[in-house]
Amino acid sequence: MNMAKWEYLVEELTITDKWNSNKRADEFEKFSSKLNSLGNEGWELISYQAIPLVGSWSKEVKGYAYLGMLKRALS
């Protein structure tokens, strides 16, 4: 039996934290364009996570890193 072999990529996929009605459409277009570009290279988005960034002294959440986990078949 031939097992599929995969290659994985972790990519930062961030939409701005500054939302307003004027920027929303532009931000979604940039986000979609990035995903389509990766898809054209054979990458498939399998997970999207917001990872909290915690201060080293305060241990409080200072922001988030938005990461996409992608895979594509090895040829």
N, C-alpha and C positions, 0 to 999 in steps of 0.2 A: 504494500500500500504506500502510495506517495503522499507524504505529509506536506502541507503548505508551509512555506517559510516566509517569515515576515520581517520587515525592517520597520523600526519605530522612530518617531520624531516628536519632541516636545517643543512647541512653538508658543511664544507669547502672543495672545490674541486679545488685545485690550480694546474695549470701547471706552471713550472718554467718561470720566466721572462727572463732568460738567454738562448736565442734560438741560436742554431747553428746546422748545418746539422748532426753532430755526436750525439747530445743529443735528437733531435726531435723524432726519432723512440722510444727511451727508455721512454721519457716523455709520449707519446701517449699510450704506452703499460701500464705504471703505472696508467694512468688516466682510461683507459678501464678496467683494472683489478679492480680498486676501484669501478667503476660503476657496473661491473658484480658481485662483492661481495655484494654490496647493493641490486642488483636485485635478487640475490639468497636468500636474507632475505625477499623478497617480496616488496621491495621498488621500486617505479617507479619515475624516474626523471620527474618533471613537469615544472621546470623552472631553468635556470642558469643565474646568474646575476653577473656583476662586480660592486661592491659597492665601490665608491671612499672613501679613507681615507683622511680626511682633517685635516691639522694642526690646533691646537687650537688657536695659535696666528696669524699665517700667513694666514690662511684660504685657503692655496694652497693645491692641491692634492699631497699627499706624496706617494701614492701607491693605490693598490686596494685589496679588499678581494673578492675572487671568491667563491660565495655561490651557492650550489645546493639546491633547494627545492624539497623534495620528499614526496610521500604519499604511503600508503598501506591500504588495507581494514582491519578494525578491525574484529577479528573473534569472 
